[in-house]
């Protein structure tokens, strides 16, 4: 399936882009994360991230849908 993936903060830095179109056979968002973590070699484990699909927070066990937009969101600090 084809997805749009958005990256923020340190994930964007590791991926070298803020977004990319991805073709995947991942059964759930956890598998998609693992696939992209291996590709881009980011250091943050899944437990430290939030995931959203089409603008709403999602669970790692949820299956992505053709054409959806997935965002991986690391913890951020502000001040």
N, C-alpha and C positions, 0 to 999 in steps of 0.2 A: 504494500500500500504506500501511497505518497502522503507525506505529512510536511507541514511547515514547523520548524523548531526554532524557538527564540531562546537566546542566551543572555544572561545578565551578569554584571560585575565580573568576578574572577572567572566564571565560565566563559563569558564573552572573550576575555583575554586569552584563555587557553584554546578556544576554538578559532580565534582569529577573525571572528565575525559575530555580528549581533543576531543573525538569522540565517538559516539555510533550509533548503528543500531536501528532504531525506526520503529515500525509498527503503522500506524495512518490512520484515516479516515478524517483528516483535509481537508476542502474544499479549503483553501487558506493558504498562508504563515502566515498570521495574526493568524489564528486559530491554526496552528502548534506552533507558538510562545507561544500563550496563554496556550496550552496544556503542553508544556515543561516548561514554567515559573511556572505553578502550581506544576509540578512534582519536579523541582529542587529548587524552591523558590528563584530564583535570584531577586534582587531588582530593576534592571534597567527596566524602562518601554519601550515598543516597540518604542516610539518616539525617544529614545536615541540610538537606534541600527540601523545598516544596515543589510540587508539580501542579500545573494548571492546564486545562484543556478548554480551548475556546473561551478563555476569559474567566473560568471558574476553577477554584481549587479542586483537585481530584485525588483519589487514592492510588497508590502504586499498583494495586491489583487490577485497576480498570484497564480495559482494552482500548487502544487508540482506534479511531475511525478514519476511514479514507478521507483525505482532504482536511482533517482537523489541524488546528494550530496548538502545539504543545510548548509550554514555557517551563524551563527549569529555573528555579529562583533560589539563589543562595542566601544565607543570612547576610544582612547589610548592617552597617553601623552608620550613625549620623551624629550630627552635633552642631 
